Amino acid sequence: MIEVVAGILRDARGRILLSQRLPGKHLAGSWEFPGGKLESGEAAADGLRRELAEELGIVVEICRPLLSLTHHYPEKCVRLRLLEVPSWAGQPTGREGQSLRWVTLDEASRLAMPAADRPILKALALDGRYFISRNPGSYPGNHASRRSFLADWQKALADGSRLLQLRIRGMDPESLLRLGQACGELARAASARWILNGPPELAMETRADGVHLTSDALMALSSRPLPEDRLVIASCHDPVELTRAGEIGADFVTLSPLRATDSHPRARPLGWKAFSDLCALSPLPVFALGGVRPDDLEAVRDHGGFGVAGINAFHS
């Protein structure tokens, strides 16, 4: 296991800084987030300050955790810790002779990048707070219940939610299709992305931005169920499911339950230690689920996760 730290630097136009790997290095010529190997016992923030001073000639003033993941290359295993750098002193330059480039996320997606960095590009385009809908009462037979559900969805958008999951249990596919289309129109009007918790083919039919797979659906798959322009998020609870999510090419996982919940009283909560350990094993960015609130985001990132997801605590 090689411990690596990297930083996300953005310019005034919101572009991110990438550095090109030098000839003779592993994955030479590819573009990556600037950073490098951590020294033994070195904290991620300290290592990033050291690396960016050596590589770019800048002084990091503020940095904070964004996410972590582990990638297995054929020749090595890399654990990557990514930190945001909102403030620094100095002008970044390639002090080791490497080329630098400020790019948009779309431009970065067309560059050759290490496989470990690819999931990060999608994370950088997403909100770290993942809203999950409540079941809409007696709908589809009750139109008042449908109106109430859509009003709740619209309120989440008005409150700033930009990543939402439509999660309905026991609804027939035709009713779910109609509800998904209505939710999708509201989400697109707010420039938000929405995910269908259901069959991947129905996610495509509703024009959802992606699909959320249950753990059973995840374990039944052998390949990615949607094209790369859609998101695939999978429910995970243990190392086996995390591994499978990486194998099928998912983009994110939810990891649960972090804390005890009334909805799953028999589920044993992970707690922060086990959550952090599983994040260290995950090949993908992790959303914490189960007893978490939007204001837990900073704590989740301090423990290696990327975001927070929830139902009741996310409904104001």
C-alpha positions as CSV (number, residue, x, y, z in Angstrom):
1,M,0.0,0.0,0.0
2,I,1.4,3.4,-1.1
3,E,-0.2,6.4,0.8
4,V,-0.6,9.3,-1.5
5,V,-2.0,12.8,-0.9
6,A,-3.2,15.2,-3.6
7,G,-4.8,18.7,-3.7
8,I,-7.7,20.3,-5.5
9,L,-6.7,23.9,-6.5
10,R,-9.2,26.1,-8.3
11,D,-8.5,29.4,-10.1
12,A,-10.9,32.4,-10.2
13,R,-12.8,30.8,-13.1
14,G,-13.4,27.5,-11.2
15,R,-10.9,25.5,-13.2
16,I,-8.8,22.8,-11.5
17,L,-5.0,22.5,-11.6
18,L,-3.5,19.3,-13.1
19,S,0.1,18.3,-13.3
20,Q,1.6,16.0,-16.0
21,R,3.7,13.0,-14.8
22,L,7.3,13.1,-15.9
23,P,9.0,10.6,-18.2
24,G,10.3,7.6,-16.3
25,K,7.6,7.7,-13.6
26,H,4.7,5.3,-13.2
27,L,2.0,6.3,-15.7
28,A,4.3,8.8,-17.3
29,G,2.6,11.4,-19.4
30,S,-0.8,11.2,-17.7
31,W,-2.4,14.2,-15.9
32,E,-3.1,14.1,-12.2
33,F,-4.0,16.2,-9.2
34,P,-0.7,17.6,-7.8
35,G,0.6,15.9,-4.7
36,G,2.8,12.9,-3.9
37,K,3.7,10.1,-1.4
38,L,3.2,10.6,2.3
39,E,6.1,10.0,4.5
40,S,5.8,7.4,7.3
41,G,3.6,8.7,10.0
42,E,2.9,12.0,8.2
43,A,-0.5,13.6,8.4
44,A,-2.3,14.2,5.1
45,A,-2.4,18.0,5.5
46,D,1.3,18.2,6.4
47,G,2.2,16.0,3.5
48,L,0.2,18.1,1.1
49,R,1.9,21.3,2.3
50,R,5.3,19.7,1.8
51,E,4.5,18.2,-1.6
52,L,2.9,21.4,-3.1
53,A,5.8,23.5,-1.8
54,E,8.3,21.2,-3.5
55,E,6.3,20.6,-6.7
56,L,4.6,24.0,-7.3
57,G,6.5,26.5,-5.1
58,I,3.3,27.5,-3.2
59,V,2.5,27.8,0.5
60,V,-0.8,26.1,1.4
61,E,-2.7,28.4,3.7
62,I,-6.0,26.4,4.1
63,C,-6.7,22.8,3.2
64,R,-9.5,20.4,4.2
65,P,-10.3,16.8,3.5
66,L,-12.5,16.0,0.5
67,L,-12.5,12.2,0.1
68,S,-10.3,9.1,0.1
69,L,-10.2,5.9,-2.0
70,T,-8.0,3.0,-2.7
71,H,-7.1,1.8,-6.2
72,H,-5.4,-1.5,-7.1
73,Y,-3.1,-1.1,-10.1
74,P,-1.6,-4.3,-11.5
75,E,1.8,-3.4,-10.1
76,K,0.8,-1.5,-6.9
77,C,-2.0,-0.5,-4.5
78,V,-2.5,3.2,-3.9
79,R,-4.5,4.8,-1.2
80,L,-5.3,8.4,-2.3
81,R,-6.3,11.1,0.1
82,L,-7.7,14.2,-1.6
83,L,-7.8,17.6,0.0
84,E,-9.3,20.9,-1.1
85,V,-7.0,23.9,-1.1
86,P,-9.1,27.0,-1.2
87,S,-6.3,29.3,-0.2
88,W,-2.5,29.4,-1.0
89,A,0.3,31.9,-1.4
90,G,2.4,32.1,-4.5
91,Q,2.0,31.3,-8.2
92,P,2.0,27.5,-9.0
93,T,4.8,26.6,-11.3
94,G,6.3,23.3,-12.4
95,R,9.4,23.3,-10.2
96,E,10.3,19.8,-11.2
97,G,10.0,20.4,-14.9
98,Q,6.5,19.1,-15.1
99,S,3.8,20.7,-17.2
100,L,0.8,22.3,-15.5
101,R,-2.7,23.0,-16.9
102,W,-5.8,24.7,-15.6
103,V,-8.8,22.8,-16.9
104,T,-12.6,22.5,-16.6
105,L,-14.0,19.2,-15.4
106,D,-15.2,18.5,-19.0
107,E,-11.7,19.1,-20.3
108,A,-10.1,16.9,-17.6
109,S,-12.5,14.1,-18.6
110,R,-10.9,14.0,-22.0
111,L,-7.3,13.8,-20.7
112,A,-5.3,10.7,-19.9
113,M,-5.5,10.4,-16.1
114,P,-4.6,7.6,-13.6
115,A,-7.5,5.3,-13.0
116,A,-7.5,6.2,-9.3
117,D,-8.3,9.9,-10.3
118,R,-11.2,9.2,-12.6
119,P,-13.9,8.8,-9.9
120,I,-12.8,12.1,-8.4
121,L,-13.9,14.0,-11.5
122,K,-17.5,13.0,-11.0
123,A,-17.3,13.8,-7.3
124,L,-16.1,17.3,-8.0
125,A,-19.2,17.9,-10.0
126,L,-21.6,16.8,-7.3
127,D,-23.0,18.1,-4.0
128,G,-21.8,16.2,-1.0
129,R,-25.3,16.1,0.4
130,Y,-27.5,13.4,-1.0
131,F,-31.3,13.9,-0.4
132,I,-33.4,10.7,-0.4
133,S,-37.2,11.0,-0.8
134,R,-39.8,9.7,1.6
135,N,-42.5,7.3,0.4
136,P,-45.5,9.3,-0.9
137,G,-48.2,7.8,1.4
138,S,-51.0,6.2,-0.5
139,Y,-50.0,7.4,-4.0
140,P,-50.6,6.5,-6.9
141,G,-54.3,6.1,-6.0
142,N,-54.4,9.4,-4.0
143,H,-53.6,12.5,-6.1
144,A,-53.4,14.6,-3.0
145,S,-50.6,12.3,-1.8
146,R,-48.8,12.8,-5.2
147,R,-49.1,16.6,-4.9
148,S,-47.7,16.4,-1.4
149,F,-44.8,14.3,-2.5
150,L,-43.9,16.6,-5.4
151,A,-44.2,19.7,-3.1
152,D,-41.7,18.0,-0.7
153,W,-39.4,17.3,-3.7
154,Q,-39.7,20.9,-4.8
155,K,-39.0,22.2,-1.3
156,A,-35.8,20.2,-1.2
157,L,-34.7,21.8,-4.4
158,A,-35.6,25.3,-3.2
159,D,-33.6,24.6,0.0
160,G,-30.5,23.9,-2.1
161,S,-30.5,20.1,-2.6
162,R,-28.7,19.4,-5.9
163,L,-28.4,15.6,-5.7
164,L,-31.7,13.8,-5.0
165,Q,-32.8,10.2,-5.0
166,L,-36.3,9.1,-5.8
167,R,-36.8,6.1,-3.6
168,I,-40.2,4.4,-3.6
169,R,-41.0,1.0,-2.2
170,G,-43.9,-1.0,-3.6
171,M,-44.9,1.2,-6.5
172,D,-45.8,-0.3,-9.9
173,P,-43.4,0.5,-12.7
174,E,-45.9,2.6,-14.7
175,S,-46.7,4.9,-11.7
176,L,-43.0,5.1,-10.8
177,L,-42.3,6.1,-14.4
178,R,-44.8,9.0,-14.3
179,L,-43.6,10.2,-10.9
180,G,-40.0,10.0,-12.0
181,Q,-40.7,12.1,-15.1
182,A,-42.4,14.7,-12.9
183,C,-39.5,14.7,-10.5
184,G,-37.0,15.0,-13.3
185,E,-38.7,18.1,-14.8
186,L,-38.4,19.8,-11.4
187,A,-34.8,18.8,-10.9
188,R,-33.7,19.9,-14.4
189,A,-35.4,23.3,-13.9
190,A,-33.2,23.7,-10.7
191,S,-30.1,22.5,-12.5
192,A,-30.0,19.6,-10.0
193,R,-29.2,15.9,-10.6
194,W,-31.6,13.1,-9.6
195,I,-31.1,9.4,-9.1
196,L,-33.7,6.6,-9.4
197,N,-33.6,3.9,-6.8
198,G,-35.0,1.1,-9.0
199,P,-34.2,-0.9,-12.2
200,P,-31.5,0.6,-14.4
201,E,-33.7,0.3,-17.5
202,L,-36.4,2.4,-15.8
203,A,-33.7,5.0,-14.8
204,M,-32.9,5.3,-18.5
205,E,-36.6,5.5,-19.5
206,T,-37.3,8.3,-17.0
207,R,-34.2,10.2,-18.1
208,A,-32.8,10.1,-14.6
209,D,-29.2,11.2,-14.1
210,G,-28.4,7.8,-12.7
211,V,-29.5,4.8,-10.7
212,H,-29.1,3.8,-7.1
213,L,-28.6,0.0,-6.7
214,T,-29.7,-1.9,-3.6
215,S,-27.0,-4.2,-2.2
216,D,-28.8,-7.2,-3.6
217,A,-29.0,-5.6,-7.1
218,L,-25.3,-4.7,-6.9
219,M,-24.3,-8.3,-6.0
220,A,-26.3,-9.7,-8.9
221,L,-24.5,-7.6,-11.5
222,S,-21.2,-8.4,-13.3
223,S,-20.8,-5.1,-15.2
224,R,-21.8,-1.5,-15.1
225,P,-25.6,-1.2,-15.8
226,L,-25.6,2.4,-17.3
227,P,-23.4,4.3,-19.7
228,E,-20.6,6.6,-18.4
229,D,-22.7,9.7,-18.8
230,R,-25.0,8.5,-16.1
231,L,-24.2,8.0,-12.4
232,V,-24.2,4.6,-10.7
233,I,-24.5,4.6,-6.9
234,A,-24.6,1.4,-4.9
235,S,-25.7,0.6,-1.3
236,C,-22.8,-1.1,0.6
237,H,-22.3,-2.4,4.1
238,D,-19.1,-4.4,4.1
239,P,-15.8,-4.9,2.2
240,V,-17.3,-7.5,-0.2
241,E,-20.0,-5.1,-1.4
242,L,-17.4,-2.3,-1.7
243,T,-15.2,-4.5,-3.9
244,R,-18.1,-5.5,-6.1
245,A,-19.1,-1.8,-6.6
246,G,-15.6,-1.2,-7.8
247,E,-15.6,-4.2,-10.1
248,I,-18.8,-3.2,-11.9
249,G,-17.5,0.3,-12.4
250,A,-19.9,2.2,-10.1
251,D,-19.2,5.9,-9.4
252,F,-20.1,6.1,-5.7
253,V,-21.3,4.1,-2.8
254,T,-23.4,4.7,0.3
255,L,-22.0,3.0,3.4
256,S,-24.5,2.3,6.2
257,P,-25.6,2.4,8.9
258,L,-23.1,4.9,10.4
259,R,-25.4,5.3,13.5
260,A,-28.5,3.5,14.8
261,T,-31.8,4.4,13.1
262,D,-35.4,3.8,13.9
263,S,-36.0,2.6,10.4
264,H,-33.5,-0.3,10.8
265,P,-33.4,-1.1,14.5
266,R,-31.8,-4.5,14.1
267,A,-28.9,-3.2,12.0
268,R,-25.7,-2.8,13.9
269,P,-24.2,0.7,13.5
270,L,-20.7,1.0,12.1
271,G,-19.6,3.8,14.3
272,W,-16.8,6.2,13.2
273,K,-13.9,3.8,13.5
274,A,-15.4,1.1,11.3
275,F,-16.7,3.7,8.9
276,S,-13.2,5.2,8.6
277,D,-11.6,1.7,8.1
278,L,-14.1,0.9,5.3
279,C,-13.6,4.2,3.6
280,A,-9.8,3.4,3.6
281,L,-10.7,0.2,1.6
282,S,-13.3,1.6,-0.7
283,P,-12.3,2.0,-4.4
284,L,-15.0,4.7,-4.8
285,P,-16.0,7.9,-3.0
286,V,-18.3,7.1,0.0
287,F,-21.6,8.7,1.2
288,A,-22.3,8.1,4.8
289,L,-25.9,6.9,5.4
290,G,-27.8,6.1,8.5
291,G,-28.5,8.6,11.3
292,V,-26.5,11.4,9.7
293,R,-27.5,15.0,9.1
294,P,-26.3,17.5,6.5
295,D,-24.2,19.2,9.1
296,D,-22.2,16.0,9.6
297,L,-20.5,16.6,6.3
298,E,-17.3,17.9,7.7
299,A,-17.0,15.0,10.2
300,V,-17.6,12.5,7.5
301,R,-14.9,14.0,5.3
302,D,-12.5,14.0,8.3
303,H,-13.1,10.2,8.4
304,G,-12.4,9.6,4.7
305,G,-15.9,9.8,3.3
306,F,-17.1,12.2,0.6
307,G,-20.7,13.0,1.5
308,V,-23.8,12.5,3.6
309,A,-27.0,10.9,2.6
310,G,-30.3,10.7,4.4
311,I,-34.1,10.7,4.5
312,N,-35.8,12.2,7.6
313,A,-32.9,14.4,8.6
314,F,-32.7,15.9,5.1
315,H,-36.4,16.9,5.1
316,S,-36.7,20.3,6.7
